[in-house]
Amino acid sequence: MFPLHHADCRGRIWRKQHESMHPTCMSTTLQVGGGSVMVWGMFFWHVVSPLIRVEQRLNSTTYLSIVADQLHPIMLMAYPNGDGFFQQDNVPCHGARIVQEWFQEHEGDFTLLRWPPQSPDLNPIDHLWDEVKRAIRQLVPQPSNLTELGVLFIRHGVRFLASPFNILWSQCQEESPQY
């Protein structure tokens, strides 16, 4: 999820002792963060998929429709011989019975990788999402509402993913052994 407002608690205000309640020495804060936009995306080798905005709560039914309508056609096109791999983290909707049954029905189309719980460094897309969040925080002007944040992803989503993806990809190539 990508929050509208990022609270990193780094704001500092310098004031004199008698100015503690003066309006120019106060900073407004948001208790909740103003909402967020949820997007789904994937990448493999040199390709980043378009971002899909998830409009409703991500439950097993919503996730299954994304997997069936987005993931499956891309995997069939990219790996027609069924030799592709797909990794998902351990969000509860990923492990739902209807989702697992769907993957079992389509196991000849690609391989679903099993990953241990609570292992974010094994899930490379988490690193990519972190880079996307940093890129959004550097935008000037910042999106002022959820509609602007959502439009930002629809118009520029792949661009947000492409640059950090290329950096991460080049780092992986530099660190991988050459045979």
Rosetta blueprint (number, residue, H / E / L):
1 M L
2 F E
3 P E
4 L L
5 H L
6 H L
7 A L
8 D L
9 C L
10 R L
11 G L
12 R L
13 I L
14 W L
15 R L
16 K L
17 Q H
18 H H
19 E H
20 S L
21 M L
22 H L
23 P H
24 T H
25 C H
26 M L
27 S L
28 T L
29 T L
30 L L
31 Q L
32 V L
33 G L
34 G L
35 G L
36 S E
37 V E
38 M E
39 V E
40 W E
41 G L
42 M L
43 F E
44 F E
45 W L
46 H L
47 V E
48 V E
49 S L
50 P L
51 L L
52 I E
53 R E
54 V E
55 E L
56 Q L
57 R L
58 L L
59 N L
60 S H
61 T H
62 T H
63 Y H
64 L H
65 S H
66 I H
67 V H
68 A H
69 D H
70 Q H
71 L H
72 H H
73 P H
74 I H
75 M H
76 L H
77 M H
78 A H
79 Y L
80 P L
81 N L
82 G L
83 D L
84 G L
85 F E
86 F E
87 Q E
88 Q L
89 D L
90 N L
91 V L
92 P H
93 C H
94 H H
95 G H
96 A L
97 R H
98 I H
99 V H
100 Q H
101 E H
102 W H
103 F H
104 Q H
105 E H
106 H L
107 E L
108 G L
109 D L
110 F L
111 T E
112 L E
113 L E
114 R L
115 W L
116 P L
117 P L
118 Q L
119 S L
120 P H
121 D H
122 L H
123 N L
124 P H
125 I H
126 D H
127 H H
128 L H
129 W H
130 D H
131 E H
132 V H
133 K H
134 R H
135 A H
136 I H
137 R H
138 Q L
139 L L
140 V L
141 P L
142 Q L
143 P L
144 S L
145 N L
146 L H
147 T H
148 E H
149 L H
150 G H
151 V H
152 L H
153 F H
154 I H
155 R H
156 H H
157 G H
158 V H
159 R H
160 F H
161 L H
162 A H
163 S H
164 P H
165 F H
166 N H
167 I H
168 L H
169 W H
170 S H
171 Q H
172 C H
173 Q H
174 E H
175 E H
176 S L
177 P L
178 Q L
179 Y L
